[in-house]
């Protein structure tokens, strides 16, 4: 799934001033968990959400050569209403930034093949300039948790990588009254998470599944949970990462948006 955020040490970070439109929304991508289809040398996916606009390759995320279906994914760690996305290009080989689809999902598309895509923007002509930051506006605001940037026009060139120096996703929070939390069930499956926030493996005693889901909803940081009906055991999951493992276990059911 996702790696913990890693912030590179940048000699002189480039800080871009916010425009007037950005003052009414927040960048929900900043320092959030990321994933990528492949990694080019040192192009760690977290470099594109570190808040720095340094556009040298050493401080940008990039996919590997021969990756003919490159994508980049951000987990907002919550449900938000997305307005637009800013993407900053590299300071060299700018022509590589073309043919981009920006999508939003409620379920994790890297682990859930049936996750439904909502298209925010489709970049079909030209390419971004040298170190350019360009805004891609959704036609209408979209609600979801996972943002994916996909490069779809590879033109048969194995060196046509996806390179992202910074990705900002400007959105507003949603509430559970307007968009109730949905916990998709994966029967006989448990998501084994290292970072549960305590030394009890995130487990709490409950009397039924409704109590478990209520505890997750009221927790404030819980995104999903595992539930064992036989032992009435509830495991709250606040910080899923791509290092987590999926375990087949007939006693457990997983509820959340990372699996389906």
Secondary structure, DSSP 8 states (H G I E B T S, - for coil): --B-------TT-------GGGGGSEETTTT--EEES---TT--GGGGGSS----SGGGSEE--TT-SS-EEEEEEEEEEEEEEEEEE--SS-GGG--SEEEEEESS-TTT-TT---EEEEEE-SS---TT-EEEEEEEEEEEEEEEEEEE---TT-TT---EESEEEEEEEE--TTTS----EEEEEEEEE-S--SSTTTTEEE-SSHHHHHHHHHHHSS--EEEEETTTTEEEEES---TT-EEEEEEEEEEEESS--
